[in-house]
Amino acid sequence: MTGTVPALTENGGQRTWFTAGELAELKLATLPETESALIRFVKRQDWQSTSLARKRKGRGGGWEYHIDLLPEPARKALDARFNIERLNAGLPSVQKNSPVSEQATLAKADGSQRKSAEARKQILQMVEQLVVRGMSYDKAVLGLVAKVKVLLDQDVLTEEEQHLLQLVRTAKDKGKGISRRAIYNWRKAFRENGFAGLIPGKRQQDQLNSSRYAWAPGFLKFYADPRKPTVALALDLYRASLPDPSKAPSYDQVKRYLSKLKKADPISAFKGREGILALKARKVYVSRSTEGLEPTDIYTADGKTFDAFVAHPFSGNPIRPEITTILDVATRKCVGYSIGLKEKAYDVAEALRNASTAAGVAAIFYVDNGKGYKNLLLDDAAVGMLARLGTHKEHSRAYNSQARGIIERFNGSVYTRLAKTLPSYAGRDLDREASMRLDRQIKKDLKEKGASELLIGWKEFLTLFDGALQYYNDRPHSGLPETRDPITRSKRHFSPNEYWAHFEANGFQAVRLSGEDSDDLSRPAMRRKVSRGLVTVEKNRYFALELERYDRQEVMVCYDILDAGQVWVRELDFVDGIETPGALICTAKFEGNSEAYFPKPVIESAREKKADAARKRLQDKLRRVEQDQRPGFLLEHSGEQPMEVYSSAPGFEEPNDDELVGVVMQPVQAETNVVSISEPEPVPAPKPISRSGRPVFKSKEELAIWVLDNPEKMTEQDKKILSGCLTNRTYLDLFEALGIDIEGLRNLLRAAA
């Protein structure tokens, strides 16, 4: 006797051969419980003379007996013990011709199916325990069924009885009661397929077909709205649109339908209520690998509006600069950038030129579909910058910013991080009250002082910006491979600069543009037709004698957006039917056929266009003001009317009768009472006509001119009036149109603050 209970399973199935000692240790019903007594029992029954007894193989010898030799009570007890052991171990029985694969069934089972199978297993264990105590299997099953039936009619139950009923409900998959046939079916399924046989079949899934939910398309027309109406509101709107509102579904029906729809097809459930980008976030994605890439293989670029206000380099007004950044995909290094007021073609071209000169020419330029990346300045087959650099451009799909996750992550981790260190941060996650306070404080400072301490200067912004980029390029990046830190000797990720240097140490050499190549290849260019030795770029005319023989022919004109003194003119050739830049013809000078000239760079030309538009808006505004002051063009004029003058500060005194003559409007004849607006003329400085020695100002423009000429006589009231003018767009446009030195006036107010 070993003192241990022998195993009842063998190779996943029921064990069928046992020695006399093992049968004695099992202590089965009707069998002796000691080995010597059991051997005497075997001899009396003459088991060894049958084919169900055999010599034991291996060490020790002896005899083994098949379980079919056991008396019926002992055999049933052994079967019950085996089933309990198998249930507790969760082992399937291995049967021939098994119709269901356990692995496949378990893999498809959901949570509710597994709970139901567990409950069935526990019920079978209860029955087997009754059998072990000496009860027949059928009597044990009938007893359990009867007990459950009685408990269902009782109101007061013990904790054990409540557990039994809950077990039955779970086993029956939310059904009530239990039957003898159900238990026998579970027993048979368990014997054939093990635990997998106890898993119930799935309920037939609702197919959301049109015959059952004929009302669904009509309801979704009101529910699938970007304003995101509630279910109740959408149902009310749908019900009101029906000729017979009684045919509309109930609120609970709609809720059940939407719940099933969200499980079956979540994209369709939210379609219409969410835009393309929000729906895309619900879909699966594929992560792109950069393995196998080298530096300059792919550059990616994007524009980012800075999330903090800085002072405008010219006017000092608060602006949020537009930053165009270029990253190398393989190393994540920031290789070039430009800063402007908008993501324009010039900004992108400048960033690309900086990247090509400092880091190297890219093989592929991967960008979005913005206007800054789709223009002739970059794309033209002959004069486009990318064609001359030999760089191929690829656009990401619309509404697919995830495909450019590298640059999107950079914008957030670098620029947003920098913006949040500034007092003028105005990002979308700024508290609403704090945003309002920031706006009020900046406006107040500009009105009173002409400047705000919350706004950093342009030069300071550029210094901080360069520092943030340098910090990023030197910081370990989680998207790069690991290396061993040379100082701490611990593992960490490469930084972009280190990974770039790693490639160079292994033989990589970037194709960088030299200064001459940069001037030749990366300058913006355009097609122009030569006319009598002249080419035109942004209203600037450039002349060279070498252009005379190209009269009325198209040439390629390269220019520098910051230096308009000259342009570079090249031929346009055809190679294999493709138009390409040809040989350099000449360097044409601005107004080269004139004696005196004042070149205007491209950016200045753009500023002139902006100023012209502002002047036009100003003229329209003055015309409307004039019309508002003369509401009736057909009424007779009443004669002479004195002009209103300022009298709220020294220098704005009311003039006496003699002085008033100089500020009286000329009478307008009734028959010629028509508004006529002419081009604004420079306002002459007013002459002193008051006894205090200060002039009487007829307008704020005259006050501004006088203060610029007499800064020592400026009063506090003058400061208040002029500060208000410098924060008013209309007065700024008017001062600019009249030639008043706005920057000088702003500096004067700052010094006097």
C-alpha positions in Angstrom: 0.0 0.0 0.0 1.4 3.3 -1.0 -1.1 5.5 0.7 -1.8 7.5 -2.4 -4.9 7.3 -4.6 -4.0 6.0 -8.0 -4.7 8.1 -11.1 -7.9 7.3 -12.9 -6.9 8.9 -16.2 -4.5 7.7 -18.8 -3.5 9.6 -22.0 -6.5 11.9 -21.5 -9.0 9.0 -21.2 -10.3 6.7 -18.5 -7.8 4.2 -17.1 -9.0 0.5 -17.6 -6.4 -1.7 -16.0 -5.6 -1.8 -12.2 -3.6 -4.0 -9.8 -5.2 -5.5 -6.7 -3.3 -3.0 -4.5 -4.6 0.0 -6.5 -8.2 -1.3 -6.4 -7.9 -1.7 -2.6 -6.6 1.9 -2.3 -9.7 3.2 -4.3 -12.0 1.8 -1.6 -14.8 1.1 -4.1 -18.2 -0.1 -3.0 -18.5 -3.9 -2.5 -14.7 -4.5 -2.8 -12.3 -5.2 0.1 -10.3 -2.2 1.3 -7.0 -4.0 1.9 -4.7 -5.5 -0.7 -4.5 -9.0 0.9 -8.2 -9.2 1.3 -8.7 -8.1 -2.3 -6.2 -10.8 -3.6 -8.3 -13.4 -1.7 -11.4 -11.9 -3.3 -9.9 -12.2 -6.8 -8.9 -15.8 -6.2 -12.5 -16.7 -5.1 -13.9 -15.0 -8.3 -11.2 -16.6 -10.4 -10.4 -13.4 -12.4 -7.0 -14.7 -13.5 -8.6 -17.4 -15.6 -10.3 -14.8 -17.8 -9.0 -12.7 -20.7 -9.6 -9.6 -18.7 -6.6 -10.4 -16.4 -3.0 -10.0 -17.6 0.5 -10.2 -16.3 1.8 -6.8 -15.3 4.7 -5.5 -17.4 7.7 -3.8 -16.0 9.4 -3.8 -12.7 7.7 -5.8 -9.8 5.5 -8.0 -12.0 2.1 -9.1 -10.6 -1.3 -9.1 -12.1 -3.6 -6.3 -13.6 -7.4 -6.6 -13.9 -9.7 -4.8 -16.3 -12.5 -2.7 -14.9 -15.1 -4.8 -16.6 -14.4 -7.5 -14.0 -15.6 -5.2 -11.2 -19.1 -5.7 -9.6 -21.7 -3.2 -10.9 -21.7 -1.0 -7.8 -17.9 -0.8 -7.8 -17.8 -0.1 -11.6 -20.3 2.8 -11.2 -18.4 4.2 -8.3 -15.2 4.0 -10.4 -16.9 5.8 -13.3 -18.2 8.5 -11.0 -14.7 9.0 -9.5 -13.2 9.3 -13.0 -15.8 11.8 -14.1 -15.3 14.0 -11.0 -11.5 13.8 -11.5 -11.8 14.8 -15.2 -14.2 17.6 -14.4 -11.9 19.1 -11.8 -9.0 18.9 -14.1 -10.9 20.2 -17.1 -9.6 17.4 -19.3 -11.5 16.3 -22.4 -12.0 12.6 -23.0 -10.2 11.2 -26.1 -12.8 9.3 -28.1 -12.7 7.9 -31.6 -14.9 9.5 -34.1 -15.2 12.7 -32.0 -17.5 15.0 -33.9 -16.3 18.3 -32.4 -12.8 19.6 -31.9 -12.3 20.9 -28.4 -9.8 23.6 -29.4 -12.0 24.9 -32.2 -15.1 25.1 -30.0 -13.4 26.7 -27.0 -11.8 29.2 -29.3 -15.2 30.4 -30.6 -16.9 30.4 -27.2 -17.8 33.8 -25.7 -18.0 34.6 -22.0 -21.6 33.6 -21.5 -21.1 30.3 -23.2 -18.1 29.5 -20.9 -20.1 30.4 -17.8 -22.9 28.1 -18.9 -20.5 25.2 -19.5 -18.9 25.8 -16.0 -22.4 25.6 -14.4 -23.2 22.4 -16.3 -20.0 20.9 -15.1 -20.8 21.7 -11.5 -24.3 20.1 -11.8 -22.7 16.9 -13.2 -20.3 16.9 -10.2 -23.2 17.2 -7.8 -24.8 14.1 -9.4 -21.6 12.1 -9.3 -21.1 12.9 -5.6 -24.5 11.5 -4.9 -23.6 8.3 -6.9 -20.4 7.9 -4.9 -22.5 7.9 -1.7 -24.2 4.8 -3.0 -27.2 6.3 -4.9 -27.9 5.1 -8.5 -27.2 7.6 -11.2 -30.9 7.9 -12.3 -32.1 8.3 -8.8 -29.5 11.0 -8.2 -30.6 12.9 -11.3 -34.4 12.6 -10.4 -33.7 13.8 -6.9 -31.8 16.9 -8.1 -34.6 17.7 -10.6 -37.3 17.4 -8.0 -35.3 19.5 -5.5 -34.9 22.3 -8.1 -38.7 22.2 -8.9 -39.5 22.6 -5.2 -37.1 25.5 -4.7 -38.6 27.4 -7.6 -42.0 27.6 -5.8 -40.5 28.8 -2.5 -40.0 32.5 -1.5 -37.5 32.1 1.3 -34.3 30.3 0.4 -31.0 29.6 2.1 -27.8 30.8 0.6 -26.9 27.3 -0.6 -30.4 26.9 -2.2 -30.1 30.3 -4.0 -26.7 29.3 -5.3 -28.2 26.1 -6.7 -31.0 27.9 -8.5 -28.6 30.4 -9.9 -26.4 27.5 -11.1 -29.4 26.0 -12.9 -30.4 29.2 -14.6 -26.8 29.7 -15.8 -26.5 26.1 -17.0 -29.8 26.4 -18.9 -28.6 29.6 -20.5 -31.0 31.9 -18.6 -33.8 29.3 -18.7 -35.8 28.2 -15.6 -35.8 24.7 -14.1 -34.0 21.6 -15.2 -35.0 18.3 -16.7 -33.7 14.7 -16.4 -33.2 14.6 -20.2 -31.0 17.8 -20.0 -28.7 16.3 -17.4 -28.3 13.0 -19.4 -27.6 15.0 -22.5 -24.9 16.9 -20.8 -23.4 13.7 -19.4 -23.3 12.2 -22.9 -21.8 15.3 -24.4 -19.1 15.4 -21.7 -18.2 11.8 -22.3 -17.8 12.3 -26.0 -16.1 15.8 -26.1 -15.1 16.6 -22.6 -15.5 20.2 -21.4 -16.0 21.4 -24.9 -19.1 19.3 -25.2 -20.8 21.3 -22.3 -20.5 24.6 -24.2 -24.0 25.5 -25.4 -24.6 26.6 -29.0 -24.7 30.3 -29.7 -28.1 31.9 -30.0 -29.0 32.8 -33.5 -27.7 36.3 -34.1 -30.1 39.0 -35.1 -29.2 39.8 -38.7 -30.6 43.3 -38.5 -32.4 42.5 -41.8 -34.6 45.0 -43.6 -37.8 42.9 -43.1 -37.5 43.1 -39.3 -36.2 46.7 -39.1 -37.9 48.3 -42.0 -38.1 51.6 -40.1 -34.3 51.7 -39.5 -33.2 53.6 -42.6 -35.8 56.4 -42.1 -34.8 56.7 -38.4 -31.1 56.9 -39.2 -31.7 59.9 -41.5 -32.5 61.9 -38.4 -30.1 60.1 -36.0 -27.0 60.2 -38.3 -26.5 63.9 -37.9 -23.3 65.7 -36.9 -25.2 67.7 -34.3 -25.6 64.4 -32.5 -29.3 64.4 -31.5 -30.4 62.2 -28.7 -32.3 59.0 -29.5 -35.4 60.5 -28.2 -35.1 63.7 -30.4 -34.3 61.7 -33.5 -37.2 59.4 -32.8 -39.6 62.3 -32.4 -38.4 63.9 -35.7 -38.8 60.5 -37.5 -42.3 60.0 -36.0 -43.3 63.5 -37.1 -42.2 62.7 -40.7 -44.5 59.7 -41.0 -48.0 59.8 -42.4 -49.0 57.4 -39.7 -47.0 58.0 -36.5 -48.3 54.9 -34.9 -46.1 52.8 -37.2 -42.9 54.3 -35.6 -40.9 52.0 -33.3 -40.8 52.5 -29.6 -37.9 54.1 -27.8 -36.8 50.7 -26.4 -36.9 49.1 -29.8 -34.7 51.8 -31.2 -32.2 51.5 -28.3 -32.0 47.7 -28.8 -31.5 48.2 -32.5 -28.7 50.7 -32.0 -27.0 48.4 -29.4 -27.0 45.6 -31.9 -25.8 47.8 -34.7 -22.9 49.1 -32.6 -21.8 45.5 -32.0 -22.3 44.3 -35.6 -20.9 47.4 -37.4 -19.7 50.2 -35.2 -18.6 52.3 -38.2 -22.1 52.3 -39.6 -23.5 53.1 -36.1 -21.5 56.3 -35.9 -21.5 57.3 -39.6 -23.0 60.7 -40.1 -22.7 61.6 -36.4 -18.9 61.7 -36.7 -16.6 63.0 -39.5 -14.1 61.1 -41.5 -11.3 61.6 -39.1 -13.3 60.5 -36.0 -14.5 57.4 -37.8 -11.0 56.6 -38.9 -9.9 56.6 -35.3 -12.3 53.7 -34.7 -10.8 51.5 -37.4 -7.7 49.3 -37.2 -4.4 50.7 -38.4 -1.2 49.4 -39.8 2.1 50.6 -38.2 4.7 51.5 -40.8 8.2 50.3 -40.4 11.3 52.4 -41.2 13.6 49.3 -41.1 15.9 49.3 -44.1 15.8 53.1 -44.7 18.8 55.3 -44.7 19.0 59.1 -44.0 17.6 61.3 -46.8 15.6 58.4 -48.3 12.4 60.0 -47.2 11.7 63.5 -45.9 8.3 64.3 -44.5 7.0 67.8 -43.9 4.1 69.6 -42.3 2.9 73.0 -41.2 2.0 73.8 -37.6 0.5 76.9 -36.2 2.4 77.8 -33.0 0.2 77.5 -29.9 1.4 80.7 -28.3 1.3 84.4 -29.2 4.5 86.2 -30.0 5.2 89.8 -31.0 5.1 90.5 -34.7 8.6 91.4 -36.0 7.3 94.7 -37.6 4.1 95.8 -35.9 4.5 94.2 -32.4 0.9 92.9 -32.5 0.3 89.3 -31.2 0.6 86.6 -33.9 0.8 82.9 -34.0 3.6 82.0 -36.5 3.2 79.2 -39.0 6.1 76.8 -38.8 7.0 74.4 -41.7 9.2 71.6 -40.5 11.0 68.8 -42.4 12.0 65.5 -40.7 14.1 62.7 -42.0 12.0 59.5 -41.6 14.8 57.1 -41.0 16.5 59.0 -38.2 13.6 61.2 -37.0 16.0 64.2 -37.2 14.7 67.7 -37.9 16.7 68.7 -41.0 15.1 72.0 -42.0 12.4 74.5 -41.2 11.1 77.9 -42.1 8.9 80.3 -40.1 6.3 82.5 -41.8 2.8 83.9 -41.3 1.2 81.2 -43.4 2.0 77.7 -44.9 2.8 79.1 -48.3 4.7 77.8 -51.2 7.6 80.2 -50.4 7.8 78.8 -46.8 7.9 75.2 -48.0 10.5 76.0 -50.6 12.7 77.8 -48.1 12.4 74.9 -45.6 13.3 72.4 -48.4 16.3 74.5 -49.5 17.6 74.6 -45.9 17.2 70.8 -45.5 18.9 70.1 -48.8 21.8 72.4 -47.9 22.3 71.4 -44.3 21.4 67.7 -44.3 21.1 66.4 -47.9 18.8 66.1 -50.9 15.9 63.7 -50.3 14.9 60.9 -52.6 11.2 61.1 -51.6 9.3 64.1 -50.2 6.2 62.7 -48.3 3.6 65.4 -47.5 -0.1 66.0 -47.3 -2.4 67.6 -49.8 -2.2 71.2 -48.6 -1.8 74.1 -51.0 1.7 74.7 -49.8 2.8 71.4 -51.2 0.7 71.4 -54.5 1.9 74.2 -56.6 4.1 74.9 -59.7 6.9 76.3 -57.5 7.5 72.7 -56.4 5.9 70.5 -59.0 6.5 72.0 -62.4 8.3 69.5 -64.6 10.9 72.0 -65.8 11.2 74.8 -63.3 9.8 73.1 -60.2 12.3 72.8 -57.3 11.7 69.1 -56.8 12.3 68.3 -60.4 15.6 70.2 -60.3 16.6 68.5 -57.0 15.7 65.1 -58.4 13.3 64.5 -55.5 10.1 62.5 -56.0 7.0 63.8 -54.1 4.4 61.5 -52.6 1.1 62.8 -51.1 -0.7 61.0 -48.2 -4.4 60.2 -48.7 -6.9 62.9 -47.7 -8.0 62.7 -44.1 -5.1 60.3 -43.4 -2.8 62.2 -41.0 -2.1 58.9 -39.2 0.0 57.9 -42.2 2.4 60.8 -41.3 2.4 60.0 -37.6 6.2 60.8 -37.3 5.7 64.5 -38.1 2.4 64.7 -36.3 4.1 63.4 -33.1 7.0 65.8 -33.6 4.6 68.8 -33.7 3.0 67.8 -30.5 6.1 66.8 -28.5 8.3 69.8 -29.6 6.2 72.8 -30.5 3.3 72.2 -28.1 5.9 71.5 -25.4 7.7 74.8 -26.2 4.4 76.8 -26.4 3.4 75.6 -22.9 6.5 77.2 -21.4 5.4 80.7 -22.6 3.0 82.9 -20.7 1.1 83.6 -23.9 0.2 79.9 -24.5 -3.2 79.8 -26.3 -3.6 76.1 -27.2 -6.9 74.3 -27.3 -6.4 72.7 -23.9 -5.9 76.0 -22.2 -8.6 76.7 -19.6 -11.4 79.0 -21.1 -11.2 81.5 -18.2 -7.4 81.7 -18.5 -7.7 82.2 -22.2 -10.1 85.1 -21.7 -7.8 86.7 -19.1 -4.8 86.3 -21.5 -6.7 88.0 -24.3 -7.9 90.9 -22.1 -4.4 91.5 -20.6 -2.6 91.6 -24.0 -5.2 94.0 -25.4 -5.0 96.2 -22.2 -1.2 96.3 -22.4 -1.1 97.2 -26.1 -3.7 99.9 -25.5 -1.9 101.5 -22.6 1.8 100.8 -23.4 1.9 99.8 -27.0 3.5 96.5 -25.9 2.9 93.6 -23.6 5.2 91.7 -21.3 3.3 88.5 -22.1 4.5 88.6 -25.7 8.1 87.6 -26.3 10.0 89.4 -29.0 10.7 87.9 -32.4 14.4 87.4 -31.8 13.8 85.8 -28.4 11.2 83.5 -30.0 13.8 82.4 -32.7 16.4 81.7 -29.9 13.9 79.5 -28.0 12.8 77.8 -31.2 16.4 76.9 -32.1 17.0 75.6 -28.6 13.9 73.4 -28.7 15.0 71.8 -32.0 18.5 71.2 -30.8 17.1 69.6 -27.6 14.9 67.3 -29.7 17.7 66.2 -32.0 20.0 65.4 -29.0 17.3 63.6 -27.0 16.9 59.7 -27.1 13.9 58.8 -29.3 11.7 55.8 -28.5 11.2 55.1 -32.2 14.9 54.5 -32.9 17.0 51.4 -32.0 18.8 51.0 -28.7 22.4 51.7 -28.0 24.7 51.7 -25.0 25.2 55.0 -23.4 29.0 55.9 -23.6 28.9 57.4 -20.1 26.5 55.3 -18.0 27.0 52.1 -20.1 23.3 51.4 -19.7 21.0 50.7 -22.7 18.9 53.5 -24.2 17.5 54.6 -27.5 19.5 56.5 -30.1 18.9 60.3 -30.4 18.2 61.5 -34.0 21.7 63.1 -34.2 23.4 59.9 -32.8 21.5 57.7 -35.3 22.5 59.9 -38.2 26.1 59.8 -37.0 25.8 56.0 -36.7 24.9 55.8 -40.4 27.7 58.1 -41.4 30.2 55.9 -39.3 29.0 52.9 -41.4 29.8 54.5 -44.7 26.7 56.6 -45.4 27.3 60.0 -47.2 24.5 62.4 -47.8 24.3 64.4 -51.1 24.4 67.9 -49.8 24.1 71.1 -51.9 27.1 73.3 -51.9 26.6 77.1 -51.8 26.7 77.3 -55.6 24.5 74.3 -56.1 22.0 75.7 -53.6 21.8 79.0 -55.4 21.4 77.1 -58.7 19.1 74.2 -57.8 17.0 75.3 -54.8 16.0 78.8 -55.8 12.3 79.3 -56.7 11.8 79.5 -60.4 9.1 80.3 -63.0 8.6 80.4 -66.7 8.8 83.9 -68.3 8.7 85.1 -71.9 11.5 87.5 -72.9 10.5 90.8 -74.3 13.2 93.1 -75.8 15.9 91.8 -73.3 13.5 92.0 -70.3 11.9 89.4 -68.0 9.4 90.3 -65.3 9.0 88.8 -61.8 6.4 90.1 -59.5 6.2 93.5 -61.3 10.0 93.9 -61.2 11.7 94.1 -64.5 15.2 92.6 -65.2 17.4 93.4 -68.1 20.4 91.8 -69.8 21.8 92.2 -73.3 22.3 88.4 -73.6 18.5 88.1 -73.6 18.1 89.9 -76.8 18.5 86.8 -79.0 15.8 85.0 -76.9 13.1 87.6 -77.7 9.6 86.1 -77.4 10.9 82.8 -76.2 10.2 81.2 -72.8 13.0 80.9 -70.4 13.5 79.7 -66.8 13.9 82.6 -64.3 15.3 81.8 -60.8 15.1 84.4 -58.1 15.9 84.9 -54.4 12.8 85.7 -52.3 14.9 88.1 -50.1 17.1 89.7 -52.7 15.5 91.3 -55.7 18.6 92.9 -57.1 19.1 90.2 -59.8 17.7 87.0 -61.2 19.3 84.0 -63.0 18.0 83.1 -66.4 18.4 79.7 -67.9 17.3 78.0 -71.2 14.5 75.4 -71.3 15.6 72.3 -73.1 13.8 69.1 -74.1 15.4 65.7 -73.2 13.5 62.6 -74.4 10.5 64.8 -74.8 10.7 66.1 -71.2 11.2 69.8 -70.6 14.3 70.4 -68.3 16.4 73.3 -67.2 19.2 74.1 -69.7 22.4 76.2 -69.6 22.7 79.5 -67.7 22.1 82.4 -70.1 22.9 85.3 -67.9 22.3 87.1 -64.6 19.8 89.9 -65.3 19.9 93.0 -63.2 16.9 94.8 -61.8 16.0 97.7 -64.1 19.3 97.1 -65.8 18.3 99.4 -68.6 17.5 102.3 -66.3 19.7 104.8 -64.5 18.1 104.7 -61.0 16.3 101.8 -59.4 14.9 100.6 -56.1 14.5 96.8 -56.3 11.7 95.1 -54.4 12.1 91.5 -53.2 9.2 89.1 -53.8 8.2 89.4 -50.1 8.0 93.2 -50.4 5.9 92.8 -53.5 3.6 90.6 -51.5 3.5 93.2 -48.8 2.6 95.9 -51.4 -0.3 93.8 -52.6 -1.5 93.5 -49.0 -1.1 97.3 -48.5 -3.0 97.9 -51.8 -5.9 95.7 -50.6 -5.8 97.5 -47.2 -6.0 100.9 -48.9 -8.9 99.7 -51.0 -10.8 98.5 -47.9 -10.0 101.9 -46.2 -11.4 103.8 -49.1 -14.5 101.7 -49.1 -14.8 102.3 -45.3 -14.4 106.1 -45.7 -17.0 106.1 -48.4 -19.5 104.3 -46.2 -18.7 106.7 -43.3 -19.2 109.7 -45.6 -22.5 108.2 -46.8 -23.6 107.7 -43.2 -23.0 111.4 -42.4 -25.1 112.4 -45.4 -28.2 110.1 -45.2 -30.3 112.0 -47.6 -28.7 112.9 -50.9 -31.9 114.7 -52.1 -32.4 117.0 -49.1 -31.3 120.6 -49.3 -28.2 121.4 -47.4 -28.7 123.8 -44.4 -25.7 125.9 -45.1 -22.5 126.3 -43.2 -21.9 123.8 -40.3 -18.8 123.9 -38.0 -16.7 120.8 -37.8 -16.5 119.0 -34.5 -13.2 119.4 -32.7 -11.6 117.6 -29.8 -11.6 119.5 -26.5 -10.9 116.8 -23.9 -7.2 117.7 -23.4 -4.7 120.6 -23.5 -4.3 121.5 -27.2 -7.9 120.6 -27.9 -9.4 123.9 -26.5 -12.6 125.4 -27.9 -11.5 128.2 -30.3 -13.0 131.6 -30.0 -15.1 133.2 -32.8 -12.0 134.5 -34.6 -10.3 131.2 -34.5 -13.3 129.3 -35.6 -13.1 130.7 -39.1 -10.2 128.4 -39.9 -12.0 125.3 -39.1 -15.4 125.9 -40.7 -16.5 123.7 -43.6 -17.2 125.4 -46.9 -20.9 125.5 -47.7 -22.1 122.8 -50.0 -24.6 123.8 -52.7 -27.8 122.0 -52.7 -27.7 121.3 -56.4 -24.2 119.7 -56.1 -24.8 117.7 -52.9 -23.1 114.5 -54.1 -20.4 112.5 -52.3 -17.0 112.4 -54.0 -14.1 110.5 -52.6 -10.6 111.2 -53.9 -7.3 109.5 -53.1 -6.1 110.3 -49.5 -3.5 113.0 -49.4 -0.8 113.5 -46.7 -2.1 115.4 -43.8 -0.1 118.6 -43.1 0.9 119.3 -39.5 -1.6 121.7 -37.9 -0.5 125.2 -37.1 -0.8 126.5 -33.5 -3.9 128.5 -33.2 -4.7 128.3 -29.5 -3.5 130.6 -26.7 -1.7 127.7 -25.0 0.7 127.3 -27.9 -0.8 123.9 -28.9 -2.7 123.5 -32.2 -6.4 122.7 -32.3 -6.4 119.2 -33.9 -9.2 118.4 -36.4 -8.3 114.7 -36.4 -6.2 112.1 -34.6 -4.0 111.9 -37.7 -2.9 115.5 -37.1 -2.3 114.7 -33.4 -0.1 111.8 -34.4 2.0 114.0 -36.8 2.4 116.8 -34.2 3.4 114.3 -31.4 6.1 112.8 -33.7 7.5 116.3 -34.3 7.1 117.4 -30.7 7.5 114.4 -28.5 8.5 116.5 -25.4 5.1 118.2 -25.4 3.1 114.9 -25.4 0.5 114.7 -22.6 -1.1 111.7 -20.8 -4.3 112.3 -22.8 -2.3 112.3 -26.0 -0.8 108.9 -25.0 -4.2 107.5 -24.3 -5.7 108.7 -27.6 -2.7 107.5 -29.7 -2.5 104.1 -27.9 -6.1 103.5 -28.9 -5.3 104.4 -32.5 -2.4 101.9 -32.6 -4.7 99.1 -31.5 -7.4 99.9 -34.1 -7.0 98.3 -37.5 -8.8 101.1 -39.2 -6.5 103.8 -37.8 -3.5 101.7 -38.6 -4.5 101.4 -42.2 -5.3 105.1 -42.3 -1.9 106.1 -40.7 -0.1 103.8 -43.2 -2.0 105.2 -46.2 -1.1 108.8 -45.0 2.6 108.0 -44.6 2.7 108.4 -40.8 5.6 106.6 -39.1 3.6 103.9 -37.1 6.7 102.2 -35.7 8.3 105.4 -34.6 5.0 106.4 -32.8 4.9 103.0 -31.1 8.5 103.4 -29.9 7.7 106.9 -28.6 4.8 105.6 -26.6 6.8 102.7 -25.2 9.5 105.1 -24.1 7.0 107.4 -22.4 5.2 104.5 -20.6 
